[in-house]
Amino acid sequence: MSFIELTPNLASLRTTIANLYFVGAPGGPWVLVDTVTPGNAARIRAAAAKRFGPDARPAAILMTHGHYDHAGSALELAEGWDVYIYAHRLERPFLTGRSAYPPKDPTAGGAMAFLSRFFPSTTVNLGGRLRDLPENGEVPALTGWQWHFTPGHAPGHVAFFDPREAILLSGDACVTMDLDLAAGIISEAPRISRPPAPFTYDWDQAHESVKLLARLRPVVLGAGHGKPMRGAGVADGLESLARDFPRPAHGRYSVEPARVDENGIVYLPPAPSDPLPKIAGAVGLAALALAAVAVLSR
């Protein structure tokens, strides 16, 4: 894991798969935003102790959404720290075992869609530790911060924003690397990009969510995947993505979205045929697939 201080009140912890964020200055109250994949609780606690002290405990754990690469270590951390986990109410069925998420779509096109065939489709059950975010947009334990409803990638996806410092934690509503190109995944070159395609179930909502984020005009952007970005180019990059949003040309959800409600999945469009693409044998993508399997099996 790589620990990066972005501002005096914000630090990120980067893993091979995803990012999490510590919000709060050392010596004061703080919260944890997202918890990456399962099995990382000990390393996250060690990073928190390094930043906040040996007995550090957050005031809350906040979830942008509940996909396994964001909520995987949430329950172990919450029980160890004896704190609550907050998420949007529309994430509740997917965080309590009531429903699976809409199935991933490996036919959406691009490198990440191909690799998604090797990723698990698991959910977590946070049980009594789960609480709903307040309906008024306030963020528990983070005075001055706001949460914004940004669905499309996940039904109850939210982004967290501090208007005082123009800090945006976008989760997977947008990311800061190009997950559609093998070169983008390998290099992690900073680029504000659409949400991970194979796990996005409603592209109209996803586009509207990017438009909302662009209107916030952030200066610091911490996404769920990719290196954090800062500077005037962040707002311009979001505006460009909102203006020329690249929705998939084909795939299960490219024309018709899945439908969900407070109980989970209501309707799924038919799954398209998924013969393994001819590019499956290409050296670059095959190497990426092997690397993905190796990482997920650790």
C-alpha positions as CSV (number, residue, x, y, z in Angstrom):
1,M,0.0,0.0,0.0
2,S,1.2,3.5,-0.8
3,F,0.3,6.4,1.6
4,I,0.0,9.9,0.1
5,E,-0.8,13.1,1.9
6,L,-2.9,15.3,-0.4
7,T,-3.7,18.2,2.0
8,P,-3.2,18.7,5.7
9,N,-6.7,17.2,6.1
10,L,-6.6,14.5,3.5
11,A,-4.5,11.5,2.8
12,S,-5.0,8.5,0.5
13,L,-4.0,4.9,0.8
14,R,-3.5,3.3,-2.6
15,T,-3.7,-0.5,-3.1
16,T,-3.2,-2.5,-6.3
17,I,-7.0,-2.5,-6.9
18,A,-8.5,0.6,-5.3
19,N,-8.0,3.6,-3.1
20,L,-9.3,4.7,0.3
21,Y,-9.1,8.1,2.1
22,F,-8.4,9.4,5.6
23,V,-10.2,12.7,6.1
24,G,-9.1,14.8,9.1
25,A,-5.9,16.3,10.4
26,P,-3.6,14.3,12.7
27,G,-4.5,15.1,16.3
28,G,-8.1,15.7,15.6
29,P,-11.3,13.7,14.7
30,W,-11.2,11.8,11.4
31,V,-13.2,9.5,9.2
32,L,-12.4,6.7,6.7
33,V,-13.8,6.8,3.2
34,D,-14.0,3.4,1.6
35,T,-12.1,0.3,2.8
36,V,-10.9,-1.4,-0.4
37,T,-10.9,-5.2,-0.9
38,P,-11.2,-7.9,1.8
39,G,-8.2,-8.8,3.9
40,N,-6.8,-5.3,4.2
41,A,-8.1,-4.3,7.7
42,A,-4.7,-4.8,9.5
43,R,-2.8,-2.7,6.9
44,I,-5.5,0.0,7.1
45,R,-5.3,0.1,10.9
46,A,-1.5,0.3,10.7
47,A,-1.7,3.3,8.3
48,A,-4.3,5.0,10.5
49,A,-2.0,4.5,13.6
50,K,0.9,6.0,11.6
51,R,-1.2,9.1,10.7
52,F,-3.3,9.6,13.8
53,G,-1.6,7.8,16.6
54,P,-1.5,4.2,18.0
55,D,-5.0,4.4,19.5
56,A,-6.6,6.1,16.5
57,R,-10.2,5.3,15.8
58,P,-12.4,7.1,13.2
59,A,-15.6,8.8,14.1
60,A,-17.2,6.9,11.2
61,I,-16.6,4.9,8.1
62,L,-18.2,6.4,4.9
63,M,-18.9,4.4,1.8
64,T,-19.1,5.8,-1.7
65,H,-20.8,2.5,-2.6
66,G,-20.7,-1.1,-1.7
67,H,-18.8,-3.0,-4.5
68,Y,-16.4,-5.5,-3.0
69,D,-13.3,-3.4,-3.9
70,H,-14.6,-0.5,-1.8
71,A,-16.5,-2.2,1.1
72,G,-14.5,-5.4,1.4
73,S,-12.8,-4.6,4.7
74,A,-15.5,-2.4,6.1
75,L,-17.1,-4.8,8.6
76,E,-13.8,-6.0,10.1
77,L,-12.7,-2.4,10.6
78,A,-16.0,-1.3,12.0
79,E,-16.2,-4.1,14.5
80,G,-12.5,-3.6,15.6
81,W,-13.0,0.2,16.0
82,D,-16.6,-0.1,17.2
83,V,-18.0,2.5,14.8
84,Y,-20.8,2.7,12.3
85,I,-20.6,2.5,8.5
86,Y,-22.6,5.1,6.5
87,A,-23.9,4.6,3.0
88,H,-26.8,5.9,0.9
89,R,-30.1,4.1,1.6
90,L,-30.3,2.6,-1.9
91,E,-27.0,0.7,-1.2
92,R,-28.6,-1.0,1.8
93,P,-30.0,-4.1,0.0
94,F,-26.5,-4.7,-1.5
95,L,-24.8,-4.2,1.9
96,T,-27.0,-6.4,3.9
97,G,-27.2,-9.5,1.8
98,R,-30.7,-8.8,0.5
99,S,-29.7,-8.5,-3.1
100,A,-26.8,-8.9,-5.4
101,Y,-25.7,-6.0,-7.6
102,P,-26.7,-6.0,-11.3
103,P,-24.4,-8.5,-12.9
104,K,-21.1,-7.2,-14.4
105,D,-21.0,-6.8,-18.1
106,P,-17.8,-8.2,-19.7
107,T,-19.2,-7.4,-23.2
108,A,-19.1,-3.6,-22.6
109,G,-15.7,-3.4,-24.4
110,G,-12.3,-2.3,-23.3
111,A,-9.5,-3.8,-21.2
112,M,-11.3,-3.6,-17.8
113,A,-14.4,-5.3,-19.3
114,F,-12.2,-8.2,-20.5
115,L,-10.5,-8.4,-17.2
116,S,-13.8,-8.4,-15.3
117,R,-14.3,-12.0,-16.3
118,F,-11.6,-12.8,-13.7
119,F,-13.0,-10.6,-10.9
120,P,-15.3,-12.0,-8.2
121,S,-18.9,-10.9,-8.1
122,T,-19.3,-10.8,-4.3
123,T,-21.2,-8.6,-1.9
124,V,-20.7,-7.9,1.8
125,N,-23.1,-8.0,4.7
126,L,-22.5,-5.2,7.2
127,G,-25.4,-6.1,9.4
128,G,-26.1,-3.8,12.3
129,R,-23.1,-1.7,11.6
130,L,-24.8,-0.1,8.6
131,R,-26.5,3.3,8.9
132,D,-28.1,5.5,6.2
133,L,-26.5,8.8,5.3
134,P,-28.7,11.8,6.4
135,E,-31.1,12.9,3.7
136,N,-30.1,16.5,4.0
137,G,-26.7,16.0,2.3
138,E,-24.7,16.5,5.5
139,V,-21.8,14.1,6.1
140,P,-21.6,12.4,9.6
141,A,-18.6,13.6,11.6
142,L,-17.4,15.9,8.8
143,T,-18.6,19.4,9.4
144,G,-18.8,21.4,6.2
145,W,-18.6,18.4,3.9
146,Q,-21.5,17.4,1.6
147,W,-22.5,14.2,0.0
148,H,-23.9,14.2,-3.6
149,F,-26.0,11.4,-5.1
150,T,-24.1,10.1,-8.1
151,P,-25.8,6.8,-9.3
152,G,-25.2,4.9,-12.4
153,H,-22.2,2.9,-11.4
154,A,-24.0,1.7,-8.3
155,P,-27.6,2.4,-7.3
156,G,-26.7,4.3,-4.1
157,H,-23.4,5.7,-5.2
158,V,-22.4,9.0,-3.6
159,A,-19.4,11.4,-3.8
160,F,-18.1,13.5,-0.9
161,F,-17.2,17.2,-1.4
162,D,-15.7,19.9,0.7
163,P,-16.7,23.2,-0.9
164,R,-14.2,25.1,1.4
165,E,-11.2,23.5,-0.2
166,A,-12.8,22.2,-3.4
167,I,-11.9,18.6,-2.5
168,L,-13.9,15.9,-4.3
169,L,-13.8,12.2,-3.4
170,S,-15.6,10.7,-6.4
171,G,-15.6,7.0,-5.7
172,D,-16.2,5.4,-9.0
173,A,-18.5,8.0,-10.5
174,C,-15.4,9.0,-12.3
175,V,-11.9,7.6,-12.1
176,T,-8.4,9.1,-12.7
177,M,-7.0,6.5,-15.0
178,D,-8.1,5.0,-18.3
179,L,-9.5,1.6,-17.4
180,D,-10.6,0.9,-21.0
181,L,-7.0,0.7,-22.4
182,A,-4.4,-1.9,-21.3
183,A,-1.8,0.9,-21.5
184,G,-3.8,3.0,-19.1
185,I,-4.1,0.3,-16.6
186,I,-0.4,-0.5,-16.7
187,S,0.9,3.0,-16.7
188,E,-1.8,4.5,-14.4
189,A,-1.3,7.8,-16.3
190,P,-3.5,10.4,-14.7
191,R,-6.7,10.9,-16.8
192,I,-10.2,11.7,-15.7
193,S,-12.3,8.9,-17.2
194,R,-15.7,7.3,-17.1
195,P,-16.7,4.9,-14.4
196,P,-15.5,1.3,-14.7
197,A,-17.5,0.0,-17.7
198,P,-18.3,-3.6,-16.8
199,F,-19.7,-2.6,-13.4
200,T,-21.8,0.3,-14.5
201,Y,-25.5,-0.6,-14.9
202,D,-27.1,2.7,-16.0
203,W,-25.2,4.9,-18.4
204,D,-27.7,7.8,-18.5
205,Q,-27.5,8.1,-14.7
206,A,-23.7,7.8,-14.9
207,H,-23.5,10.7,-17.4
208,E,-25.8,12.9,-15.3
209,S,-23.6,12.1,-12.2
210,V,-20.4,13.3,-14.1
211,K,-22.3,16.5,-15.1
212,L,-23.1,17.1,-11.4
213,L,-19.4,16.5,-10.4
214,A,-18.2,18.9,-13.1
215,R,-20.5,21.7,-11.7
216,L,-18.7,21.4,-8.4
217,R,-15.4,22.7,-10.0
218,P,-13.1,20.7,-7.7
219,V,-9.4,21.5,-7.3
220,V,-8.4,18.2,-5.6
221,L,-9.9,14.9,-7.0
222,G,-9.5,11.6,-5.2
223,A,-11.2,8.7,-7.1
224,G,-11.6,5.1,-6.3
225,H,-9.1,4.1,-9.0
226,G,-6.1,6.0,-10.2
227,K,-3.7,8.5,-8.7
228,P,-5.2,11.5,-7.0
229,M,-5.1,14.7,-9.1
230,R,-5.0,18.4,-8.2
231,G,-4.9,21.8,-9.9
232,A,-7.0,23.7,-12.4
233,G,-6.9,20.8,-14.8
234,V,-9.2,18.8,-12.6
235,A,-12.3,21.0,-13.2
236,D,-11.4,21.2,-16.9
237,G,-11.0,17.4,-17.1
238,L,-14.4,16.8,-15.5
239,E,-16.0,19.3,-17.9
240,S,-14.5,17.6,-20.8
241,L,-15.7,14.2,-19.6
242,A,-19.2,15.6,-19.1
243,R,-19.3,17.1,-22.5
244,D,-18.0,14.1,-24.4
245,F,-19.1,11.2,-22.2
246,P,-18.1,7.9,-23.8
247,R,-20.9,5.4,-23.2
248,P,-20.3,1.9,-24.5
249,A,-21.3,1.2,-28.1
250,H,-22.5,-2.3,-27.1
251,G,-23.0,-4.5,-24.0
252,R,-25.8,-5.5,-21.7
253,Y,-26.6,-2.0,-20.3
254,S,-25.5,0.1,-23.3
255,V,-29.1,0.8,-24.5
256,E,-31.3,-0.3,-21.6
257,P,-30.3,0.0,-17.9
258,A,-31.0,-2.4,-15.0
259,R,-33.7,-1.1,-12.7
260,V,-33.4,-1.2,-8.9
261,D,-35.2,0.0,-5.8
262,E,-34.8,-0.1,-2.1
263,N,-35.1,-3.9,-2.1
264,G,-32.5,-4.5,-4.8
265,I,-32.8,-5.6,-8.5
266,V,-36.2,-5.0,-10.1
267,Y,-35.3,-5.7,-13.8
268,L,-32.3,-6.8,-15.8
269,P,-32.0,-6.4,-19.6
270,P,-31.1,-9.7,-21.3
271,A,-27.5,-10.7,-21.2
272,P,-25.8,-10.7,-24.6
273,S,-23.9,-13.6,-25.9
274,D,-20.3,-13.5,-24.6
275,P,-17.9,-15.6,-26.6
276,L,-14.4,-15.0,-25.5
277,P,-13.1,-12.2,-27.7
278,K,-10.4,-13.1,-30.2
279,I,-8.1,-10.6,-28.4
280,A,-8.2,-12.9,-25.4
281,G,-5.0,-14.6,-26.7
282,A,-3.2,-11.3,-27.2
283,V,-0.1,-11.1,-25.1
284,G,-0.9,-7.8,-23.4
285,L,-4.4,-8.7,-22.2
286,A,-3.4,-12.2,-21.3
287,A,-0.6,-10.8,-19.1
288,L,-3.1,-8.4,-17.5
289,A,-5.5,-11.3,-16.8
290,L,-2.8,-13.3,-15.1
291,A,-1.8,-10.3,-13.0
292,A,-5.4,-9.7,-11.9
293,V,-5.8,-13.3,-10.8
294,A,-2.5,-13.2,-8.9
295,V,-3.6,-10.0,-7.1
296,L,-7.0,-11.3,-6.2
297,S,-5.7,-14.6,-4.9
298,R,-3.3,-13.0,-2.4
